[in-house]
Each structure stands twice: as C-alpha cells, then as structure tokens.
Amino acid sequence: MGQADLVLRPRTRSEVQAMVRATARMGLPLVAQGGATGLVGGATAQRGEVLLSLKRLNQIRQLDTVGLSVTAEAGCILADLQRAAAEKNLLMPLSLAAEGSCTLGGNLATNAGGTQVLRWGNARDLCLGLEVVTADGDCWSDLDGLRKDHRGLNLRDLFIGSEGTLGIITAAVMKLAPAPRSRMAAWVTLDSLAQALDLLCSARTVLGDALSGFEVMGEAAQTLIAPLPLPVAPWAVLLELSSPRDEAPVREDLVAWLGQMLERAWVREACVSHSLAQFQAFWALRESIPGAQTRAGGNLKHDISLPLRCIPQFVHECEAALAQHFPGARPVVFGHLGDGNLHYNIAPPEGQTLATFSAQEPLINRVIFDLVAKHQGSFSAEHGIGRLRAEELAHRGNSTGLALMHRIKRALDPQNRLNPGRVLLASRPDGP
Ligand SMILES: Cc1cc2nc3c(=O)[nH]c(=O)nc-3n(C[C@H](O)[C@H](O)[C@H](O)COP(=O)(O)OP(=O)(O)OC[C@H]3O[C@@H](n4cnc5c(N)ncnc54)[C@H](O)[C@@H]3O)c2cc1C
C-alpha cells in the first residue's frame, strides 16, 4: 500500500470505470495494484497518489474446454486459475514462485515470465485478449478469445507489459493446454556454465517439446538452500519434463539421455524425481532461493537477459570486474537459463550489512549493466521497469524507441495520471 492517500477497491469493471472518471475529474494520480509481488516498486503508491487495488475483481467468467481458454478478471490469483484449469484436466501454463499471491492483471501488466517460458512463452504469448479501462474511464474489450484476428493494430500487446501506465486491465482471456500425463524433474550438477549450455542444447534436441523448464543455480545459490538432492557443485541445473505421453517411456528417455551425458562427462552427477512429491520438492528448493537470500541478509538484485551463447563469458567477465572493483562482494547467480534470463544478485562482503553495501549500488549496477550492454543483453528481463529501473531506461533505452513510448503514453494518458514516474520518467523532451 505504501503511502497512498486513498485506497479504492472496486468489485466490478463498472466500478473501476467510475473510480477512474472520478479521480480524473480531480486530477489525482492512480496506481494500479494486484498482488503487490512486483519487484520494481511499480505498484507501491507514494504520498499524494490513489491506490486502485484490483484484488476484489476476481471472478472467473468462463472456462472454455473446447477453445482451451479461460476468461478471468484481473484480480484472480494465478494459483487459483491453475487450480480451476486442473479441475478440468487442463493446464494454465503460466507459473512463477509468487503464484500464490500474484494476480492475472499484474502478470499481464508486467508480462511475467516464470519457470515454463521455455515451453509456453511468457504472459504475452499466453494471452488471447484483454479488457482494459482507459485513462478517461472508457472500456476497450477484446475478450472474444480468437486465435486468429487481424482487425487493425494490436492494442492487446500495447497494454501487456505496460505496468499500469497506459490503462487498467480488468479481465483477460488466457490460453490453456491439456494437462500433461507425466511430469518429472532432474537435478544435475556440472563444472561450468558452458556445460550447462551444452546440456540445454542436447536436451532440446533429444527430449524435444517435453522439455518445459531449465533452471540454473550457481554455487552460492545452492549453498543458501542446502541440503540438496546432490552435493553442492559449481553449477546445478533443474530441468523439467512434461508430456502427454505415459510416464514410463518419458522416464526411460530421460534416464537414457542422462546416462549419455554422464558417459560423456558433460555432467558430474544426476538424479531424477521418482514421485510427484519429489518433483514438487525439487521445485520447492529452486523456488526457495528468493526467500533464502532475504534471510541471509539480502542482496542487490539484477534481473538480466542475454543471448544464450554469451552467458558463460558474461558471467566470467562480470565476476572478474566485481572482484576488482568491489572486493569481497558475492554474486548469487540463478535463473531461467533456458530463456537466457539470470538473476544476477550481489550479496555484501562477509560482515558487511546490506545497508552499508547499498551505498555502492549505482556503481555496481553500472559495472553489471555495462557488461550486459556489451553482450547485447537487457538490464530488465522479466521483472519490469517500475520505479527501480526508470532512470536506467531513460539513460540506456534506444532514443527513438523512448520517444515513441513517450508519444504513446501522452496519447493514451495525456494527464500522466496512470502510474506516473513508473517506466517512463516524465521529464523527457518530445524527441523525433
Ligand atoms: C518470490 C517471487 C518470485 C517471483 N518470480 C517471478 C518470475 O519467475 N517471473 C516473473 O516474471 N516475475 C516474478 N516475480 C515478480 C512478480 O511476481 C510478477 O511481476 C507478477 O506478475 C506481479 O503480479 P502482481 O499481481 O503481484 O502485480 P503487482 O506487484 O501488484 O503490480 C505489478 C505492476 O503491474 C501493475 N498492475 C497490477 N495490476 C494491474 C492491472 N490490473 N492493470 C494494470 N496494471 C496493473 C502495477 O501498477 C505494477 O506496475 C516474482 C516475485 C516474487 C516475490
């Protein structure tokens, strides 16, 4: 909730429209909030701002078992949608560690990624349509759920990922898939990130579409969550298979492939989950890393993406640069390697508090983001820009792209009332 002067909690789309119109008449800035799990400060209201919580807008309007889609309101909790799909023997493919609290509206506003992007894509790829309340209180609805529809410009993609700066998402149609008949995970340890990439390439070729997740964890990240299924190693991979086939042949394929990887010495050790409980336990370990970091005193977070081929070299160069400029600083690296997305977090040197270490944050960010740029990567992969990275975007963003973004913002929200100060800094000149 932050320091909001007023909190509004609509139950219906019409109430959202009335509230947007009323605050427009008064010229009040409006901050949309779903589950408040965002990591870049986008949904936290400041003094003088009105918070618009979408959490009561939480009805599932339709679950279409023929068209394989669900039409749901923005405040639906992601895990509830997953459960509703599972009850019909279907899969809601979007999945992330915050799924017990984050909302569909927040997922779309941030174009959330998560653990299944490798197989299903991110929130944008899974969205078939939106319902949006515009800055002046009108409603644009595109909830037909059509898989093919080319009636003019794609407004849906404009709102997805706009982090509440262009309109308020009130409902969406999301793709579903048949529930997999078999799901299993393997925990694999390796000596290097280059080996992890080799393993990914081989898994994609041999295991094909069944490969639905490929996560990596560096030594420091593993140490935070030990005990593990295998001893801590320089790198560990958690890979997931999900398939419409029966479990036995999928398991046979996986075990045979891992056997080859061991023979070729591409991996140190490997083990495969033997039950649903063990599968969930492997994932629970991976998803416990964010909490474990907090309990260990916290760190400076960087959610970056890079071309896959550049990742080992980037990590090597970044470690060397940090050791040179910030002796003792400890990288805690993990993430969705299959998507080229690393959470490249930096813990303070032993004995130093995060508060003291944070004084160096701008310099640390510069070292990391300069190297990201050198390797044609992105300083914001899946967490968004919010307030935290708005300066970074203003300085590092492509100038023509930024000018276009400002024009779109002015066209859709001329009073700059929706999430002001998030994503785009207000002061930018008109540009070309
Ligand atoms: C432990 C943990 C793990 C996470 N893992 C991942 C991960 O793997 N992948 C990933 O992508 N993210 C991850 N996140 C980040 C976060 O969970 C996602 O960004 C999520 O999609 C945010 O949803 P929310 O409902 O909490 O949105 P909020 O935090 O409430 O809002 C996020 C942004 O969206 C805007 N917004 C919210 N609802 C609406 C709406 N209805 N209309 C318009 N704008 C709106 C807000 O104004 C804000 O700018 C993680 C977070 C945590 C705490």
PDBQT file of the ligand as one rigid body, heavy atoms in Angstrom, charges set to zero:
ROOT
HETATM    1  C1  LIG A 501       9.226 -14.784  -4.778  1.00  0.00    +0.000 C 
HETATM    2  C2  LIG A 501       8.954 -14.084  -6.083  1.00  0.00    +0.000 A 
HETATM    3  C3  LIG A 501       9.231 -14.732  -7.272  1.00  0.00    +0.000 A 
HETATM    4  C4  LIG A 501       8.982 -14.104  -8.496  1.00  0.00    +0.000 A 
HETATM    5  N1  LIG A 501       9.252 -14.786  -9.628  1.00  0.00    +0.000 NA
HETATM    6  C5  LIG A 501       8.989 -14.206 -10.816  1.00  0.00    +0.000 A 
HETATM    7  C6  LIG A 501       9.243 -14.906 -12.028  1.00  0.00    +0.000 A 
HETATM    8  O1  LIG A 501       9.729 -16.031 -12.037  1.00  0.00    +0.000 OA
HETATM    9  N2  LIG A 501       8.938 -14.281 -13.180  1.00  0.00    +0.000 N 
HETATM   10  C7  LIG A 501       8.406 -13.025 -13.224  1.00  0.00    +0.000 A 
HETATM   11  O2  LIG A 501       8.146 -12.502 -14.307  1.00  0.00    +0.000 OA
HETATM   12  N3  LIG A 501       8.167 -12.337 -12.078  1.00  0.00    +0.000 NA
HETATM   13  C8  LIG A 501       8.443 -12.887 -10.896  1.00  0.00    +0.000 A 
HETATM   14  N4  LIG A 501       8.197 -12.192  -9.740  1.00  0.00    +0.000 N 
HETATM   15  C9  LIG A 501       7.665 -10.821  -9.820  1.00  0.00    +0.000 C 
HETATM   16  C10 LIG A 501       6.118 -10.706  -9.683  1.00  0.00    +0.000 C 
HETATM   17  O3  LIG A 501       5.594 -11.785  -9.016  1.00  0.00    +0.000 OA
HETATM   18  C11 LIG A 501       5.466 -10.592 -11.053  1.00  0.00    +0.000 C 
HETATM   19  O4  LIG A 501       5.879  -9.379 -11.640  1.00  0.00    +0.000 OA
HETATM   20  C12 LIG A 501       3.923 -10.626 -11.026  1.00  0.00    +0.000 C 
HETATM   21  O5  LIG A 501       3.493 -10.751 -12.357  1.00  0.00    +0.000 OA
HETATM   22  C13 LIG A 501       3.289  -9.376 -10.425  1.00  0.00    +0.000 C 
HETATM   23  O6  LIG A 501       1.907  -9.614 -10.214  1.00  0.00    +0.000 OA
HETATM   24  P1  LIG A 501       1.115  -8.814  -9.075  1.00  0.00    +0.000 P 
HETATM   25  O7  LIG A 501      -0.322  -9.127  -9.191  1.00  0.00    +0.000 OA
HETATM   26  O8  LIG A 501       1.724  -9.047  -7.739  1.00  0.00    +0.000 OA
HETATM   27  O9  LIG A 501       1.375  -7.307  -9.548  1.00  0.00    +0.000 OA
HETATM   28  P2  LIG A 501       1.726  -6.036  -8.656  1.00  0.00    +0.000 P 
HETATM   29  O10 LIG A 501       3.005  -6.224  -7.948  1.00  0.00    +0.000 OA
HETATM   30  O11 LIG A 501       0.563  -5.655  -7.830  1.00  0.00    +0.000 OA
HETATM   31  O12 LIG A 501       1.917  -4.953  -9.819  1.00  0.00    +0.000 OA
HETATM   32  C14 LIG A 501       2.979  -5.039 -10.716  1.00  0.00    +0.000 C 
HETATM   33  C15 LIG A 501       2.843  -3.930 -11.781  1.00  0.00    +0.000 C 
HETATM   34  O13 LIG A 501       1.668  -4.154 -12.556  1.00  0.00    +0.000 OA
HETATM   35  C16 LIG A 501       0.745  -3.080 -12.402  1.00  0.00    +0.000 C 
HETATM   36  N5  LIG A 501      -0.596  -3.685 -12.327  1.00  0.00    +0.000 N 
HETATM   37  C17 LIG A 501      -1.026  -4.622 -11.446  1.00  0.00    +0.000 A 
HETATM   38  N6  LIG A 501      -2.279  -4.989 -11.730  1.00  0.00    +0.000 NA
HETATM   39  C18 LIG A 501      -2.658  -4.261 -12.804  1.00  0.00    +0.000 A 
HETATM   40  C19 LIG A 501      -3.847  -4.191 -13.584  1.00  0.00    +0.000 A 
HETATM   41  N7  LIG A 501      -4.911  -4.947 -13.299  1.00  0.00    +0.000 N 
HETATM   42  N8  LIG A 501      -3.885  -3.320 -14.618  1.00  0.00    +0.000 NA
HETATM   43  C20 LIG A 501      -2.811  -2.555 -14.924  1.00  0.00    +0.000 A 
HETATM   44  N9  LIG A 501      -1.661  -2.593 -14.230  1.00  0.00    +0.000 NA
HETATM   45  C21 LIG A 501      -1.590  -3.432 -13.180  1.00  0.00    +0.000 A 
HETATM   46  C22 LIG A 501       1.161  -2.353 -11.151  1.00  0.00    +0.000 C 
HETATM   47  O14 LIG A 501       0.786  -0.992 -11.172  1.00  0.00    +0.000 OA
HETATM   48  C23 LIG A 501       2.666  -2.542 -11.184  1.00  0.00    +0.000 C 
HETATM   49  O15 LIG A 501       3.248  -1.598 -12.036  1.00  0.00    +0.000 OA
HETATM   50  C24 LIG A 501       8.448 -12.791  -8.510  1.00  0.00    +0.000 A 
HETATM   51  C25 LIG A 501       8.168 -12.142  -7.302  1.00  0.00    +0.000 A 
HETATM   52  C26 LIG A 501       8.412 -12.772  -6.097  1.00  0.00    +0.000 A 
HETATM   53  C27 LIG A 501       8.075 -12.049  -4.835  1.00  0.00    +0.000 C 
ENDROOT
TORSDOF 0
